[in-house]
Amino acid sequence: MKKIITSIVVMLFFIGFSQEKKIKEANEAYEKLGYMNAVSIYIEVDKNGYGSPDIYKKIADSYYFNANYIEANKWYQKLIKSSEIVDYEYYYRYAQTLKTVPDIEKSNYYLALFSKLKEADSRAKEYDDNTQYLKQIKTDNGRYEISTLNINSNYSDYGVFEYKERIVFTSTREHNRVKIDSWTNQPFSGLYVSTLEKLNRFSSPEFFLNSSFFSSNESTAVITKDGQTLYFTRNNFNRKKNKKNSKDEVSLKIYSAKLHNGNWTDVQELPFNSDDYNCAHPALSSDEKFLYFSSNMPGTLGQSDLFRVAVLPNNTFGVPENLGAEINTEARETFPFLSSDNELYFASNGHLGLGGLDVFVSKINNDDTFSKPFNIGNPINSAFDDFSYSINAQSHIGYFSSNRPGGKGSDDIYKFFEKKSLMEETEKLFVGKVVDALFGFPVENVVVTLFDDAKTIIDKTTTNSTGEFFFKNNYRNKGWYVRYDHEVYETKEDYYRNKLKSNSDLITTILPKEVKLQDGLDLAKFFSIQNIYFDLDKSEINDKAEKQIAILLYVMQKNPDIKLEIKSHTDSRASKSYNLELSNKRALETSNWLVKNGIDSSRISSKGYGESRLVNHCSDGVKCSEEEHQMNRRSEFIVIGN
């Protein structure tokens, strides 16, 4: 019996020693950021009965850092149940993963617990100020139409940059020189390029850089407008080897390259990089004076912050500056993008969201400060990671990436069309609307200037297509002048004795000037007249169209010497011959309405063009939304013979 007991003790000793050895091996992998290698060992140890709160934490974090929130949720739950003392940060991460399960009630409970225990944390304050935040961002706002791309792989695809009818993007897809990244257990990422062949269809991706090493990660490219300079992210690489820092980690750095004879050469790391921290995901401001990026360099408020650095002549740079607490949180801010409308888009899991990384937008003010970030909501954002958002402000077409369910790989690229402006909904703090005094239609491109009591200019903006303008209402003084200027309207000025009030809807009317109209002028554009849109397959003047034509009536009455050529267009649905006939009927119907209301018929000519002059991509056989087709069902009004 004594021998049996001794044998059991010896066996247990060796089993325990074996498990300790495995834990040590897993810890080494974890500390070197080889998360998925570490997870497989930790799980085996736990199955053998040697699990612990520390192991549960590391398994959960490994999944969390790889954006596998459903698996992370299981292990955070096990961590919280197994220990009476838990770092408060894990309540926050657990709350985030609960949104993917989903268990919103429990997620809110742990967010509330986190905010109570970490009152000084900006995330806690944000939650306390808006506990009903999900109601505002969860419902599909109808702003976007989303589609997937044919170039998505079974791996990770993300980070689109538009470049000469092509897109440059990041992918971990398999190729003939595959090496595996121990962080993700996928091939190292590389930059690929694909050409747009037709709507939503791209050519087979090819390698973008001839200098790629394939034993390090390359990602997130941005190219200057002249096409001569490239900025991109790459692992710290020296003499064809990954270079490790004092923590045995390989950091991320931003590199530049120059275009010579069609090839990207002269690859150099930027001077503000360091072996001891990460710099990644570069983005240029619209004037290309600043390079924005994500980093955990000294001065970072959280896990990673957004910074910017001045781009100076001769490939030199200023000193990086943190974008501050309005943008950055104690968590992670990353993947910046600057639109031509001076909007900063970025991904964050620190601001209130639907779960994982969400996309936010902040307006860059005239004084270079940032407005409060706004969650752009569903359907761009989901309970999973949504990031790498970019948009062409002119076409309203853009891209983002997500690991939401239903995709082809671990991250997929999605294309979207923005149907209505986003910033109109983000800063409705002091809202005004300018309308025509005679007909009540909105007036676009009115310059609205805000002065203080001493007539010093404080702010300036321009009305949008719906006649609206927005001021931030962060002005503390009392006594304000607001002036409205437009080239074809009389200047008007209003005075406000008190403070500008939040969410105060103001409607201002302005009168047209007496203006000499020149031949070839499009009255719709000149007077901010909205195009006369017809219902599908109809030529009759509807109520909405009648209000617009009434503006033409007024202009022709006030300018009896002008003549008009009415041009009518259809969309591409139905046959070309039918559309030509329909457009002629519409042009004639518009002309008849004006004649009926007192305009001599000799002053009007009309012609239909059918579908021969489409203003967008919606030709025969192309799938388009009703709003896109309606853009082609329009009339134009050209001054002739004046």
N, C-alpha and C positions, 0 to 999 in steps of 0.2 A: 504493500500500500504506500509505504514511504517513497519507494522508487517511482510509483505512478504519480504521486503528488509533485515530486521533484521534477519529473518529466514535463508535467503540465506547466509548472512555474517557468521552466526553461523555455518551453514552447511559447508561452505568453510573452516572455521577455523578448524573444526574437521577433514575434509578431509586432509587439510594441515598437521595438527598435526599427523594424522595417517600415512601419507607418511614419515614425519620426523622420526617417530618411526621405520618404516620399513627400512629407510636408515641407521639409527643407528644400527639396528639388522644386516643388510647386512655388514656394515663397521666392526662390531665386528667379524663376520664370516671371512671376508676378511683378517683382521689383524691376525687372528689365522690360516691363510692359508687354511681355508675351502672354497676354491674358488668356487666350484660348488654349494654349498649351498648359497653363496653370489650372484652368477649370477642369480639364479631364482628369488630372491627378487629384485635385481637391474632392471631386465627386466620388472617386474611387475610395479615398480615405474615409469620407462620410459613410459610404455603404458598408465599410468595414467597422463602423461603430466608433470612429475616432473624430467625428465632427465636433466643431466648437464654434462659438460666436465669431471668432476671428476668421475661421474658414468660411462660414456662411456669408460674412461681410465681403470677403474677397471674391467668392463665387458671384454674389449679387453684383458687385461693382464691375467685375469682368464682363458680365452680360450687359450691364447698364452702359459701360463705356463703348460697347459694340452695338448699342441701340437695340438690343434684344430685350425689350421691356417686359414681355410676358414671362420669360424665364427669370429675369431679374426680380420680378414681383414675387415669385415663389420663394426665393432665397432671402429677400428682405423680410418677408413675413416670418420665415423661420428664424432669422436673426432677432427680430423684435420679440418673438415668443420665447426665445432661449435665454434672453438676458434682461436683467432689470435695469442695467445701465447701458443706454444706447446714445451714441453721438446724435445730437439733434438733426444734423444734416441728413441722417438716414430716414428720419420721419419725412423730410421733404422729398427725398428720392423715392421712398415708398409711395407717397401720395402721387407722384408723377406716374409711376408704373401702374397704379390702381386705375388710372384713366384709360389704360389700354385693355383692361380685363373685360369689360369696364365695371368699376364699382365707384360711381361718382360720390355717393353718400359717404363711403369710407374715406375716399380721397379728400373730401372737404374736411372730414374729422381730423385727419392727420395734418392737413395744411393749417387748420385752426390750432392744433396742438403745437405745431412748429412755430407759428406766429406768436403764441403765448410764451413759449420757452425762449425764443430768440427775437425779442421785441425790437432790438436795434437793427436787425437785418432788413435790408430794403425790400426783400421779398415778403417778409412778414408784414411790413407797413403797407405794401401794395395790396396784399390780401385783405387786411383789416379795413382798408379804404373802399374795397369793392368785393364783398363776399359773393355777390350775385354775378360775377364777371362772365360765367359760362353762358348765361342767357344772351349776352351781347354778341358772342363770337361763335356760338355753336350752330346757329341756324344758317343755312345756306343763304347768303345775301344776294344771289342772282347776279353778282358782278362778273363772274368768270365762266367761260366755256373751256373745258379741259379735255385734252386728248393725250394718248400715249404715243411714243415714238417707236418706229420699227427697228431702230438700232439698239434698243435695250437688250442686254445679255442676261445670262443666268447669274451674273455676279453683281458687282456694284458699279453703277453708272451715274454720274452726277457732274455738276459744275459747268454749265454751258456758257460759252462766250461766242457771240455772233461775229463772223469775220468773213467779209466778201462773199456773200451768198453761201457761206459754209458755217458750220459750228465746230468749235474746238471744245472737247469735253474730256472728263476724267473717267477711266474705266479700269477695273481689275480683271477684265476678261482674259481668258486663256490665250496664249500665243506660244510660239516655238521656243521661247527662252524663259519659261516660267520658273520663278522662285517664289516661295511661300512666305508671307509676312506672318510672324507668330502672333501679332496683335489681333489680326482678323481671321487668320487661317485661310486667307485668300491670296491669290497672286499679288505681287506689288502693283500699285496703280501706275498707269502711264497716261500720257496725253494722246488723244486721237482726234482726227479731223474727218468730217463727213460733209458732203455737198447736198444742198436742198435740190431734189430733182423735180418734185411737184408737191402740192399741198400735203404736209405732214409726212412726207416720205423722203428719206435721206439715203444717199449711196452707202455702200459697204464701208465701214470705218477703216482708216489707215493710220499708221503711226504718224504723229505730227512732228516729232523731233528726231532727227537723225542721231543726236547725241545722247539718247536715252540709254541708261545702263541696265535696267530691268532687275537690278538687285537692290533698288531703293525706290521709294515712292515719289512719283511726280504727279502734280495735280494743279487745278485751278489757274488757268492762264488768263491773262488780259493783255491786249495789244493796243498800242497807241493809234490814234486816228490816221497818222501818216503811214501806218503799217510797217514801221521800221524798228520798233522796239517791243520786245516781249518781256513780260514779267510772269513768273510762275513759281510754284512751291516745289521744293525737292528736299529729301532727307540730306542731312549734313554729309557731304560726299567729298572725299579728298583722295586723289590718285586712284580712282576706281574702287575705293573702299569706303564703307560707311564709317564715319569718324564718331567715336563715343566721347561723352563728357565724363566728368568726375563721378557722376552717378551711374555710369555704365549705360547711359541712354543715348540714343541717336536723335538729335533734335531736328526740327523742321526749319528750313531757311527759305528766304525769297531770293530768287536769282533773276538776272536780266540776260537777254540775248539780243543780238543785232542781226538784221536780215541782210545777207550778202549773197548775190547771185542766186536768189531763190531758196537759200538755206539759212537756218538760224545758227549763227556761230558766235564766237566771243562770249561764251557763257561766263558770267561773273556773279558771285554772291554780293548782295547789297551790304553796305558798310555797317548798318545797325543790327545785323544778325549777330548771334552769339552761340557758342557751343552749349551754353548753360540754360537757354530758354528757346521756345519756339516762336517763329514768325511765319505766318502762313496766310494763304487765300487773299492775294493782293487784288485791289480794285482801284481804278482811277476816277477822280472827280471829273465832271463833264468838261472843265477847262484844262484838265490834266496838270494842274498845279500841285495837286496832293495825291499821294498814294495811301489808300486806306488798307488796313490789314488786321489780322487777329494775332494776339500774342499773350504770353504769360510772363513777359519781361518784368523787371522790378518796377513797382508802381501799379501793378495790376490789382484791381479790386476783388476779382474772383478767380475762377479756374482759368478763364481766358477772357480778355477784354478786347475791345476795338480801339485801335490807335490810328493816327494818320501822321504822315511825314511830308514835308515840303519837297517837291521835286525841283532840283536846282540845275543849272547848266552843267555840261560836261560830265554827265552821269554821276553827279554828286547830290547829296540829300541833306536836309536839315536834321533837327533833333526830333525823334518821335514824341508825339503828345497823346496822352490818354484822352478819349472822348468824354470822360467824366461820368458821374453817377446818374445823370439823366438817361444815359444809354446803357452803361455797364452795371451789372449786378454782382452778387457774390457767387453766382453760378457761371454759366458759359455763354458768351456772345461771340459770334463767329460768322463767316461767309458774308462780308459786306458787299453791297452793290450800290453805286451812285447813278441815279437816273439823270437825264438831261433836264428834268424839271427840278433839280436840286433836292431830290429826296434820297434819304439813306435807307435802304432796305437791309435787313440783317436777320440772322437766326439766333434765337435765344431760348434757353430752358430756365431762365431766371425770372423773366417777366411772366405775368399771368397768361396761361395758354391752355390749349386743349390737351396737351401731353407731349412729352419729348421736346424736340426743337420745334418751335413755331416761328413763322416769318412775321417780322414787325417792320413798320415804316416810321421814320421821323423826318419832319421837314427841317432843312437847314435854313435858319433865319438869316436875315441880312447882316446881323452882327456876329455870324459864325457860331451862334449857339444852336441847340437842338430842341425841337419841340418834344413833348412827351411821346414816347413810342406808342404806336397804335397797332394792336393785333389785327391783321388783315382778315382773319377769320376763315370759316369754312366757305368754299371747298379747298382752298389752297392749304389750309392747316387741318391737321387731323390729330388723333390721339398718339400718333407715332412721330418719327422725325420728318420734318418738312423744312427744307433749307435750300440754299444756293438759288435764290430767286433773282431773276433779271428780267427787264422789260424794255422794249423799244417804245419810248414815249410818243413817237409819231404814229406807228402802226398799231400800238396797243397790244402787240404780240410779245409773249415772253416765255420763259422756261423756269421750272423749279424742279427739285428732286425730292423724293420721298421713299421711305421704306414701308409705307402703308400696305396692308393686305391687298391681294389682287394683282400685284405687280409681277413682272417676270423674274426679277432678281432680288438681291438683298437691298439695293437702292435702284430706283428707276428714274428716268428723266420724263417729265411731263411738259407738254406745250399748252399754253393757254391764250385765250383772247379776252382782254379786259373790255367789258361792254359799257362800263361807266367809270368815271374817274374816282380814284380812291381818296385822294386828299380832301375832296369836297366833304367827306364824311368824318375826317379825323380832327379837324380843327375848327369846328363850328362854335367858336367861343364868342366872337362878335361877327355876326353874319349880316351881310347886306345884299340887296338885289336892286339892280338898276333896270328900269323899264321905260319904254317909249311912252311919253305923256299922252299921245293921241290914241294909240291902239293897244297899249298895255303889253306889247311883246318884249321879251328880254333883250337887252342890248349888250353885245359882246365887245370886248376890247376897250372898255372904258377904263381909263387910268384913274384910280382912286388913291388920293394922297391924304394921309393923316398928319395934321399939324397940332402942336400944343398951343396953349394960350398965347405964347409969344410968337406964334407963326413959324416955329422951327419945325422942319420936316422930321417926323418920327418914324413913319413907315409909308410904304407905297406898294400897291398891288394892282392887278388888272382883273376885270370881270371875265368869267368863263362863258361858255356857250349858252348857259342858262341865265346869264346876267348876274350871277352871284359873285361876291368877293368875301374874303375872310381876313380878319385881323386876329392876332393872338390874344388880345385882352390881358396882356401882362403889364399894362401901363397904369401907373398908380396915381397920376395927376388927375385933377379935375379941370374941365374946360378943354374942349377939343373942336377943331375945325376939320371937316371932311370935304374935300373938293373932288369933283367929277369932271374929267376932261375926255372929249372924244372929237375926232376930226369933223364929224358931220352933225354934232349936237352942240347946243349952247352949254358953256361951262356953268356949273352950278356948285354952290358951296353951302353946307349946313353947319350949324354950331350946336354942340352938346355941352350943357352947363355942368353936368355931373360926370361921374366915372362911366366908362364903357361897360355895359352890363353883359355878363355871360349869357349866351344863347338868346340874345336879343335880335329878333328878325326885323330888319329895316327894309322898307321898300321906298326907293327914291325914283321920281319921274323926271325925265329930261326931255327938252323940246328940240326938234331938228333945226339945224341952221338952214338958211337959204343958200343953196350950193349950186354952182354951175356944173351940170353933168356932162361928161365927155363921151364921145363915141367909143364904143367897145367896152364900156364899163358894165360889169355885172352888178345889177342893182341888189341882188340877194347878198352879195359880199359887202357892197358898199354901205348898205343900210342895216347890216346884220339881220337881214330877212332870212328866216329859216326856209329851206327848200320846200316847195309844195309837194308833199308826199301823198301819193294816191294809194288807196286800198288795192290789194291784189286783184287783178283782172277787172278793174273798174276804171271808168273814165270820168265819172261824175265828181263834181266838186263837193267834198265833205265839209263838215263844220270847221274842222281844224284848218283845212286848206283855204276856206273862205276868209278866215281871219287874216291869213298871210297875204292873200290877193288884195285884200282891202288896203294893205300898206302900199301896194303898187298903184292902186287907184288914187290914193292920196298923193303919191309922188308925181303921177302923170297930171293930176289936176293942178298941182303947184308949179309944174314945169310943162306948159302947154306946147312947147316947141319940140320936145323929145318924141322919138318913135321907139317902139320896142320890138325886138325879135324874140319870140317865145320858143324855147327849145325843150322838147319833152323826151324823156328817156324811160325805158322799162328795165326790169331785171331779165335774166336769161331764161326763166321758166316759160314754157310754151314755145312754139316754133318762131323762127325769125320773121317770117312773113306776118304771122299773127301779131307779134310784138311791134312790128313797124306800123301796122294798121292801128293798134291800140294807142301807140304814142302819138300818132297823128290826131286821133280823137281827143286825147288828153290836152294836147296843145291847142286844138280848136276850142275845146270846152273852156279853157282858161281865157282865151281870147274873147269868146262869146260873153263870158261873165263880165269882163271889163266893158265891152260894148253895151251890154244890158244896163250897166251902171253909169253910162254917160260918156264913155271914151269913143271918139270917132274911129271907125273901123280902118280908115286909111293910115292911122298911126300905129297899127299893130300888124305884124306878120307872124306866122306860126309854122313850125315844122317838127315832125316826129323823127327820131333817130333810132327807135326800137332799142335793141340790145347792143348796138354797134359801138357805144361809148361807155362801157362799164367803168366804174370808179374803183373797183376792187377786184379780187380774184374769183368772184362768183360767176364763172362762165358755165357753159353747158356741162352737166355731169359732175360739177363740184358741189360737195355737200356744204351748205352754208346755213346760218341761222336766219330767222325771219328778219332780225334787225339788219343783218348784212345785206340781204336781198332788198330791203326797203331803201337802203342808201342809193341803189341804182334806179329806183322808181322816183324820179325827180323832174323838176322843171327849172330852167334857167331863164334869166330876163336880161337881155343885152341891149344897151342903148345904141341906136343907129340913126343916122341922118340928122344929128342935132346941129 
